[in-house]
Amino acid sequence: MPALRIIGGLAALTFFLWSIRRYQRRQISRLNLIVSCLLSIGIVIIALWPDAYDFAFDAFNADPGNNRRLILLLMIAVIVLFGLILRLESSSDVNERSIRQLVEALAVERFDWKAMAALPEGKRIVTISPAYNEAENVGAVMHAMPEEVDGYRVISIVVDDHSDDDTARAAREAGAYVARLPIRRGGGLAIRVGYEIALQLDADIVVTLDADGQHLPEELPVLIKPITEGVADHVNGSRILGEPDRGSLIRYLGVHFFSGVVTILTGQRVTDISSGYRATRADTLRKLILEQDQFWTSEVTIEALRQHARVVEVPVTFLTRRGGESKKPKTFRYAWNFSKAIGKTWLR
């Protein structure tokens, strides 16, 4: 016990001095300094004068012997540690949300709104294509985009996730409007920026599709048909119902697995939860609460079902990317992060 008290006292003293040093360098706030100092002083006191806490030990009937006092101290330490972890997580969530909102606001503000003023009035479909280093693919996708579908004018927006190449330039040259994120944050945040711009443009229907050529813009009429016919609020383009290019067998099986998980969780059959080819009625889009910066496809569908939207699937073609490298993580890392996205969305 004396050795344990010495080690604990020295550790607390070191932590005390380290906290003061960090505060002097403006690395922690005054509140964090006060909390750190109180904890350090409490540990030093119990290391040097354990009798000072006899009143607390007596209150819990922790008499000397049988390590009862040590067990009580450990229980208190766990409770304090648990409280500090909750405080840290809360602070981290607030900071993360603030950064997310700042990046979204900057991207929306920097969008070329003056060019939008020249758009003719009428019904609109706004397509959103998140893109990161897709300079060699995005132009072909935009050139294939129809100008009008079933009386709706098609407006194409590419949200550049702070690419290192000429993605933004290639998209503009192909006739798309471009929003660019000030830092790279992921496809989910890019989609939210696109959604916000689309709603401010008074879109009737908002469509998302990849900028790498895996989705066919020519199938846009098929995708929006359930919405224009009034039988759906959100439409998911399913490669399983259509013509998939299977590629990796593990990924193909993963599509079935995660779609099955979402089907069980939501009570509605979903065949392709990871498809990025979607169409959503603007009125429905305004109700969705979206937070994922990555792996956003599952979040949109689960959230739409939470809002009691009419969700249907239509068959679409899914091709291999036109060129370049996939930006998705390795298979098992992708599966783990996709699982977390599904769980977080369903639990909130």
C-alpha positions as CSV (number, residue, x, y, z in Angstrom):
1,M,0.0,0.0,0.0
2,P,2.7,2.6,0.8
3,A,4.3,2.0,-2.7
4,L,0.9,2.4,-4.3
5,R,0.3,5.7,-2.5
6,I,3.7,7.0,-3.5
7,I,3.1,6.1,-7.2
8,G,-0.4,7.6,-7.1
9,G,0.9,10.8,-5.4
10,L,3.7,11.3,-7.9
11,A,1.4,10.6,-10.9
12,A,-1.1,13.1,-9.5
13,L,1.6,15.7,-9.0
14,T,2.9,15.2,-12.5
15,F,-0.6,15.5,-13.9
16,F,-1.1,18.7,-11.9
17,L,2.1,20.3,-13.3
18,W,1.3,19.1,-16.8
19,S,-2.2,20.7,-16.6
20,I,-0.7,24.0,-15.5
21,R,1.7,23.9,-18.4
22,R,-1.0,23.1,-20.9
23,Y,-3.1,26.0,-19.6
24,Q,-0.2,28.4,-19.9
25,R,0.1,27.4,-23.6
26,R,-3.6,27.9,-24.1
27,Q,-4.2,24.2,-24.9
28,I,-6.9,23.7,-22.3
29,S,-9.6,26.0,-20.8
30,R,-9.6,27.4,-17.3
31,L,-12.5,25.0,-16.4
32,N,-10.4,22.0,-17.5
33,L,-7.5,23.3,-15.5
34,I,-9.7,23.6,-12.4
35,V,-11.1,20.1,-12.8
36,S,-7.6,18.7,-13.3
37,C,-6.2,20.5,-10.3
38,L,-9.0,19.3,-8.0
39,L,-8.6,15.7,-9.1
40,S,-4.8,15.9,-8.6
41,I,-5.1,17.6,-5.2
42,G,-7.6,15.0,-4.1
43,I,-5.3,12.1,-5.0
44,V,-2.2,13.8,-3.4
45,I,-4.2,14.2,-0.2
46,I,-5.2,10.6,0.0
47,A,-1.7,9.5,-0.8
48,L,-0.1,11.6,2.0
49,W,-3.0,11.7,4.6
50,P,-5.4,8.9,3.9
51,D,-7.0,9.6,7.3
52,A,-8.4,12.8,6.0
53,Y,-11.1,10.8,4.2
54,D,-12.2,8.8,7.2
55,F,-15.5,10.6,7.2
56,A,-16.2,9.3,3.7
57,F,-15.0,5.8,4.5
58,D,-17.2,5.7,7.6
59,A,-20.3,6.8,5.6
60,F,-19.9,3.7,3.4
61,N,-18.9,1.4,6.3
62,A,-15.5,0.9,4.7
63,D,-13.6,-0.2,7.7
64,P,-9.9,-0.9,7.5
65,G,-8.9,-4.4,6.3
66,N,-10.0,-6.7,3.5
67,N,-9.1,-3.9,1.0
68,R,-12.6,-2.4,1.5
69,R,-11.3,1.1,1.3
70,L,-9.2,0.4,-1.8
71,I,-12.3,-1.1,-3.5
72,L,-14.4,2.0,-2.6
73,L,-11.7,4.3,-4.0
74,L,-11.6,2.3,-7.2
75,M,-15.4,2.5,-7.5
76,I,-15.3,6.3,-7.0
77,A,-12.5,6.6,-9.6
78,V,-14.5,4.6,-12.1
79,I,-17.5,6.9,-11.6
80,V,-15.4,10.0,-11.9
81,L,-13.7,8.6,-15.1
82,F,-17.1,7.7,-16.5
83,G,-18.3,11.3,-15.9
84,L,-15.2,12.8,-17.5
85,I,-15.7,10.5,-20.6
86,L,-19.3,11.6,-21.0
87,R,-18.2,15.3,-20.7
88,L,-15.5,14.7,-23.3
89,E,-17.9,13.0,-25.7
90,S,-20.5,15.8,-25.3
91,S,-17.8,18.4,-26.0
92,S,-16.5,16.4,-29.0
93,D,-20.1,16.1,-30.5
94,V,-20.7,19.8,-30.1
95,N,-17.3,20.6,-31.8
96,E,-17.9,18.1,-34.6
97,R,-21.4,19.5,-35.3
98,S,-20.0,23.1,-35.3
99,I,-17.3,22.2,-37.8
100,R,-19.8,20.4,-40.0
101,Q,-22.2,23.3,-40.0
102,L,-19.4,25.8,-40.7
103,V,-18.1,23.7,-43.7
104,E,-21.7,23.4,-45.1
105,A,-22.4,27.1,-44.7
106,L,-19.1,28.1,-46.4
107,A,-19.8,25.8,-49.3
108,V,-23.3,27.0,-49.8
109,E,-22.2,30.7,-49.5
110,R,-19.5,30.2,-52.1
111,F,-21.9,28.7,-54.7
112,D,-22.4,30.8,-57.8
113,W,-25.9,32.1,-56.9
114,K,-25.6,34.9,-59.5
115,A,-25.6,32.3,-62.3
116,M,-28.8,30.7,-60.8
117,A,-30.7,34.0,-61.2
118,A,-30.7,33.5,-65.0
119,L,-32.4,30.1,-64.8
120,P,-35.9,30.1,-66.3
121,E,-38.9,29.5,-64.1
122,G,-40.8,26.2,-64.1
123,K,-40.6,22.7,-62.7
124,R,-37.1,21.6,-61.8
125,I,-35.1,18.4,-61.2
126,V,-31.8,19.2,-59.5
127,T,-29.2,16.4,-59.7
128,I,-26.4,16.3,-57.0
129,S,-23.1,14.5,-57.7
130,P,-20.6,14.4,-54.9
131,A,-17.1,14.2,-56.4
132,Y,-13.5,13.8,-55.2
133,N,-10.7,13.6,-57.8
134,E,-13.1,12.7,-60.6
135,A,-11.7,15.0,-63.3
136,E,-11.5,12.2,-65.8
137,N,-15.1,11.0,-65.3
138,V,-17.3,13.8,-64.2
139,G,-17.4,15.5,-67.7
140,A,-18.8,12.4,-69.4
141,V,-21.4,12.0,-66.7
142,M,-22.5,15.6,-67.1
143,H,-22.6,15.5,-70.9
144,A,-24.9,12.5,-70.7
145,M,-27.4,14.3,-68.4
146,P,-30.7,15.0,-70.2
147,E,-31.8,18.7,-70.3
148,E,-35.4,17.9,-69.6
149,V,-37.4,14.9,-68.2
150,D,-41.2,14.7,-68.3
151,G,-41.5,18.5,-68.4
152,Y,-39.0,19.1,-65.6
153,R,-35.9,21.1,-66.4
154,V,-32.7,19.3,-65.2
155,I,-30.1,21.3,-63.4
156,S,-26.9,19.5,-62.6
157,I,-24.8,20.4,-59.6
158,V,-21.4,18.8,-58.8
159,V,-20.2,19.2,-55.2
160,D,-16.5,19.0,-55.2
161,D,-15.2,17.5,-51.9
162,H,-12.0,19.6,-52.1
163,S,-10.4,17.6,-54.9
164,D,-6.7,17.7,-55.6
165,D,-7.3,17.6,-59.4
166,D,-9.4,19.6,-61.9
167,T,-12.7,18.1,-61.0
168,A,-14.4,21.5,-60.6
169,R,-13.1,22.8,-63.9
170,A,-14.1,19.6,-65.8
171,A,-17.6,19.8,-64.3
172,R,-18.0,23.4,-65.3
173,E,-16.8,22.8,-68.8
174,A,-19.4,20.1,-69.1
175,G,-22.2,22.4,-68.2
176,A,-22.6,21.6,-64.5
177,Y,-22.8,24.1,-61.7
178,V,-20.2,23.5,-59.0
179,A,-20.1,23.9,-55.2
180,R,-16.7,23.3,-53.6
181,L,-16.1,22.3,-50.0
182,P,-13.3,24.3,-48.3
183,I,-11.9,21.1,-46.8
184,R,-12.5,17.4,-47.5
185,R,-15.3,16.0,-45.4
186,G,-16.8,13.2,-47.3
187,G,-19.7,12.4,-49.6
188,G,-22.3,12.7,-47.0
189,L,-21.5,16.3,-46.2
190,A,-21.2,17.0,-49.9
191,I,-24.7,15.6,-50.4
192,R,-26.1,17.8,-47.7
193,V,-24.6,20.9,-49.3
194,G,-26.1,19.8,-52.6
195,Y,-29.5,19.2,-50.9
196,E,-29.4,22.7,-49.3
197,I,-28.6,24.3,-52.7
198,A,-31.3,22.3,-54.4
199,L,-34.0,23.4,-51.9
200,Q,-32.9,27.0,-52.2
201,L,-33.3,26.7,-56.0
202,D,-36.9,25.5,-55.4
203,A,-36.3,22.1,-56.8
204,D,-39.4,19.8,-57.1
205,I,-37.3,16.6,-57.2
206,V,-33.7,16.1,-56.1
207,V,-31.7,13.3,-57.5
208,T,-28.3,12.0,-56.4
209,L,-25.9,10.1,-58.6
210,D,-22.2,9.3,-58.6
211,A,-19.7,11.3,-60.6
212,D,-17.6,8.3,-61.6
213,G,-19.9,6.9,-64.3
214,Q,-21.4,4.0,-62.4
215,H,-24.9,5.4,-62.7
216,L,-26.5,6.2,-66.0
217,P,-28.1,9.7,-66.4
218,E,-30.2,8.2,-69.2
219,E,-32.1,6.2,-66.6
220,L,-33.3,9.4,-64.9
221,P,-36.9,9.0,-66.3
222,V,-37.1,5.6,-64.7
223,L,-35.9,6.9,-61.3
224,I,-38.3,9.8,-61.0
225,K,-41.4,8.1,-62.5
226,P,-42.8,6.8,-59.2
227,I,-42.6,10.4,-57.8
228,T,-44.1,12.1,-60.9
229,E,-46.9,9.5,-60.8
230,G,-47.6,10.3,-57.2
231,V,-46.9,6.9,-55.7
232,A,-43.6,7.6,-54.0
233,D,-41.8,10.3,-52.0
234,H,-38.3,8.7,-52.2
235,V,-37.0,6.3,-54.8
236,N,-34.0,4.1,-54.5
237,G,-32.3,2.9,-57.7
238,S,-31.5,-0.8,-57.1
239,R,-28.8,-2.6,-58.9
240,I,-30.1,-5.9,-57.5
241,L,-33.5,-5.4,-59.3
242,G,-31.6,-4.1,-62.4
243,E,-28.4,-5.0,-64.1
244,P,-25.5,-5.0,-61.7
245,D,-21.8,-5.2,-62.6
246,R,-21.0,-7.5,-59.6
247,G,-17.3,-6.7,-59.4
248,S,-16.1,-7.9,-56.0
249,L,-18.1,-10.9,-54.8
250,I,-17.6,-9.8,-51.2
251,R,-19.0,-6.4,-51.9
252,Y,-21.9,-7.9,-53.8
253,L,-22.7,-10.2,-50.9
254,G,-22.3,-7.2,-48.6
255,V,-25.1,-5.3,-50.5
256,H,-27.5,-8.2,-49.8
257,F,-26.4,-8.5,-46.2
258,F,-26.8,-4.8,-45.3
259,S,-30.0,-4.5,-47.3
260,G,-31.3,-7.4,-45.3
261,V,-30.3,-5.8,-42.0
262,V,-32.1,-2.5,-42.9
263,T,-35.1,-4.5,-44.0
264,I,-35.3,-6.1,-40.6
265,L,-34.7,-2.9,-38.7
266,T,-37.3,-0.8,-40.7
267,G,-39.9,-3.5,-41.6
268,Q,-39.8,-2.5,-45.3
269,R,-38.0,-4.6,-47.9
270,V,-34.9,-2.9,-49.2
271,T,-32.7,-4.6,-51.9
272,D,-29.9,-2.1,-52.4
273,I,-29.3,0.1,-49.3
274,S,-25.8,1.3,-50.6
275,S,-27.0,2.6,-53.9
276,G,-26.2,6.3,-54.5
277,Y,-28.7,6.7,-57.3
278,R,-31.7,8.2,-55.5
279,A,-34.6,10.6,-56.2
280,T,-36.5,12.5,-53.4
281,R,-39.4,14.8,-53.4
282,A,-38.3,18.2,-52.2
283,D,-41.1,18.4,-49.5
284,T,-39.8,15.1,-48.1
285,L,-36.2,16.2,-48.2
286,R,-36.9,19.1,-46.0
287,K,-38.1,16.7,-43.2
288,L,-34.9,14.6,-43.2
289,I,-32.4,14.9,-40.4
290,L,-29.0,14.0,-42.0
291,E,-25.7,13.9,-40.0
292,Q,-23.4,11.3,-41.6
293,D,-20.3,12.7,-43.4
294,Q,-19.6,9.3,-44.9
295,F,-21.8,6.3,-45.8
296,W,-24.8,8.5,-46.3
297,T,-26.9,6.2,-48.5
298,S,-28.3,4.1,-45.6
299,E,-29.0,7.2,-43.6
300,V,-31.2,8.8,-46.3
301,T,-33.4,5.7,-46.7
302,I,-33.7,4.9,-43.0
303,E,-34.5,8.6,-42.2
304,A,-37.1,8.7,-45.0
305,L,-38.8,5.7,-43.6
306,R,-38.7,7.2,-40.1
307,Q,-40.5,10.2,-41.5
308,H,-43.2,7.8,-42.9
309,A,-42.2,8.7,-46.5
310,R,-43.4,6.4,-49.3
311,V,-40.2,4.6,-50.3
312,V,-40.0,2.4,-53.4
313,E,-37.2,0.9,-55.5
314,V,-36.8,0.8,-59.2
315,P,-34.3,-1.3,-61.3
316,V,-31.2,0.6,-62.5
317,T,-28.0,-0.3,-64.2
318,F,-24.8,-0.3,-62.2
319,L,-21.5,-0.1,-64.1
320,T,-17.9,-0.2,-63.2
321,R,-16.4,3.2,-62.8
322,R,-15.2,4.8,-66.1
323,G,-11.6,5.4,-64.8
324,G,-9.5,6.2,-61.8
325,E,-9.5,4.6,-58.5
326,S,-12.4,3.9,-56.1
327,K,-12.4,6.3,-53.1
328,K,-14.1,3.7,-50.9
329,P,-12.1,2.1,-48.0
330,K,-11.0,-1.5,-48.0
331,T,-13.7,-4.0,-47.8
332,F,-13.7,-4.8,-44.1
333,R,-13.2,-1.2,-43.0
334,Y,-16.0,-0.2,-45.3
335,A,-18.3,-2.9,-43.9
336,W,-17.5,-1.8,-40.3
337,N,-18.1,1.9,-41.0
338,F,-21.3,1.1,-43.0
339,S,-22.6,-0.9,-40.0
340,K,-21.9,2.0,-37.7
341,A,-23.8,4.4,-40.0
342,I,-26.8,2.1,-40.1
343,G,-26.8,1.6,-36.3
344,K,-26.4,5.3,-35.5
345,T,-29.2,6.4,-37.8
346,W,-31.6,3.7,-36.5
347,L,-30.9,4.4,-32.9
348,R,-31.3,8.2,-32.9
